[in-house]
Amino acid sequence: MTAEGDIRDLLVIGGGINGCGVARDAAGRGLSVTLAEMSDLASATSSASTKLFHGGLRYLEYFEFRLVRESLIERETLLRAMPHIAWPMRFVLPYHPDMRFESDTPTSKLLNTFMPWMRGRRPAWLIRLGLLLYDTLGGRKILPGTTTVDLATAPEGRALQPRFAKAYEYSDCWVEDARLVVLNARDAEARGARIMTRTQVTSAEAQGGLWNVTLKDTRTGASQIIRARTIVNAGGPWVGDVIRDTVHSRSTDSVRLVRGSHIVTRRLFAHDKCYFFQGTDGRIMFAIPYETDFTLIGTTDQEHEGPDTPPVCTPEEQAYMVDFVNAYLAQPISVEDIVWTYSGVRPLYDDGSSSATAATRDYTLKVDKTAGAPVINIFGGKITTYRRLAEGVMDLVSDLSPDLPGKWTAGVPLPGGDFAVSEVEAKIADLARAYPFLSAAWARRMIRAYGTDAHNVLGTAKAASDLGQDFGATLTAAEVDWLMDREYASIADDIVWRRTKLGLRLAGQEIATLETYMQRRDNAAAAE
Ligand SMILES: Cc1cc2nc3c(=O)[nH]c(=O)nc-3n(C[C@H](O)[C@H](O)[C@H](O)COP(=O)(O)OP(=O)(O)OC[C@H]3O[C@@H](n4cnc5c(N)ncnc54)[C@H](O)[C@@H]3O)c2cc1C
């Protein structure tokens, strides 16, 4: 097989947040970009996060000031660019003197030296100091600062055991992680990128300083070769496999795979704030209001054996998270209360840390030319830093092709996000007025998923029946068609667990009906 067509400036391997963020930034600077994702967009780590745009309060204990500062500043930049899929959230951190550090953080080592009588406990003044830094490092304009909460009287105290008398409350943001990925892909495509899902990069051979890259359609098995000047390896958990087996580089950088799991229960508390619980083992756990009727609890840190081992939330992890939150909740939960679990693998740069919790969450970008043409390998990173990471990748690309235009993504909204953070409720009300047949929850879901594009999804419908087949839980054919035509969805899972989270509400039979509809639609399109 020989290479066909033009030479692409960039071939991005991986349609997680980092690959899609890089594709968008590069396409916006005029580069020709092809992105290949072997499964669905966000099918790996980028749909399995805790879904926070956050500075990472706990990273302060590891003295990761660069990462925390960059992430804190980034929160508001991102929030402004996507006020539909991201929103401010308040975090309630109950204080109790028994909460301890993980023993090998630099902060705990310092404290053990100067205040050995604390025996690993996290003193209140240190939490206060951390929150003061958190409030000031990142130049907040939209998000409110830290306050103190009297749990005996505040509504946030009701869900907690009475031994928790006091809490600190601070700000971070929520983001719909899988939708973030797909909106970056859509914007990249609108700016000229080629987005190829269900397309695996099976090999890449350097020839005369260019890459000949073999792409395999994972549905049909058909292969094609394309040429590219630079490869961006955004393979996430597979970054090491791509280095070794696909581009055959001699790089010695390696990835550390750390699994994190979450459990979902029915809603455990009445308010819309999130809890930040500290454990006696030094770890932390979030309990977050989720999809209106649920609570999301996570996460864990477990070494994970290999990228091809599907991450699952083990019974031990489930029991650990249940016990963790039960140390706080007034009404304890049990594993029987779990309605869904999910698990993802952090592709961290192997910095030789002793524990999975301690391994750096910062990103590391490496240019590697040992295979005869350039490849940029991406390790680590956060959902929160994806835009900055993409700019970092572009800095490296500009060393290779010097006339590249400058940074542009800060302040440019993602599709559907062209309104102010303060206008969300008005947008929901506008949609409900324009489509009076929508229930309040349906109108909210549409704006939170699609922003101003919700009007394009619903089109000229005057009644719910105009939206075609009803699959349940407010999912209709009009929305499914949009997701297949505009958001790269091809099987039911793409829709019920990534483009939406309606899998929490739809019955098995309803999902099967959706699958049949999507297959028929795919077959009809193929026959045309
Ligand atoms: C439990 C957990 C909680 C987290 N919580 C947060 C949080 O709250 N906030 C935050 O900011 N960050 C969080 N993170 C971190 C964040 O989720 C990750 O850093 C980010 O999703 C990594 O994205 P990625 O694009 O590098 O990898 P991925 O999303 O895994 O994408 C890599 C993609 O590459 C594809 N691929 C691999 N090899 C090939 C190939 N040969 N051909 C084609 N495609 C290929 C894969 O199919 C995959 O889709 C969390 C992570 C975990 C695991």
The ligand as a Gaussian input file, in Angstrom:
#p B3LYP/6-31G(d) Opt

LIG

0 1
 C      -10.094000       8.854000      38.136000
 C       -9.615000      10.096000      37.461000
 C      -10.083000      11.326000      37.892000
 C       -9.638000      12.492000      37.268000
 N      -10.186000      13.668000      37.650000
 C       -9.789000      14.800000      37.050000
 C      -10.413000      16.026000      37.398000
 O      -11.363000      16.084000      38.180000
 N       -9.953000      17.145000      36.810000
 C       -8.953000      17.130000      35.898000
 O       -8.569000      18.202000      35.454000
 N       -8.375000      15.966000      35.502000
 C       -8.776000      14.804000      36.052000
 N       -8.239000      13.614000      35.670000
 C       -7.184000      13.607000      34.648000
 C       -7.737000      13.604000      33.228000
 O       -8.908000      12.823000      33.139000
 C       -6.693000      13.056000      32.260000
 O       -5.491000      13.731000      32.446000
 C       -7.114000      13.218000      30.804000
 O       -8.414000      12.733000      30.593000
 C       -6.138000      12.496000      29.898000
 O       -6.568000      12.711000      28.584000
 P       -5.797000      12.099000      27.352000
 O       -6.360000      12.702000      26.135000
 O       -4.321000      12.233000      27.560000
 O       -6.080000      10.511000      27.432000
 P       -7.372000       9.682000      27.020000
 O       -8.623000      10.358000      27.329000
 O       -7.194000       8.312000      27.583000
 O       -7.281000       9.601000      25.443000
 C       -6.340000       8.807000      24.763000
 C       -7.032000       8.226000      23.545000
 O       -6.066000       7.685000      22.672000
 C       -6.685000       6.629000      21.973000
 N       -5.615000       5.815000      21.375000
 C       -4.607000       5.198000      22.032000
 N       -3.805000       4.557000      21.146000
 C       -4.323000       4.792000      19.909000
 C       -3.938000       4.391000      18.600000
 N       -2.873000       3.609000      18.360000
 N       -4.709000       4.808000      17.560000
 C       -5.787000       5.603000      17.759000
 N       -6.192000       5.981000      18.987000
 C       -5.469000       5.586000      20.047000
 C       -7.499000       5.922000      23.039000
 O       -8.543000       5.152000      22.509000
 C       -7.987000       7.090000      23.876000
 O       -9.320000       7.481000      23.545000
 C       -8.684000      12.423000      36.233000
 C       -8.229000      11.179000      35.793000
 C       -8.714000      10.021000      36.380000
 C       -8.281000       8.691000      35.874000

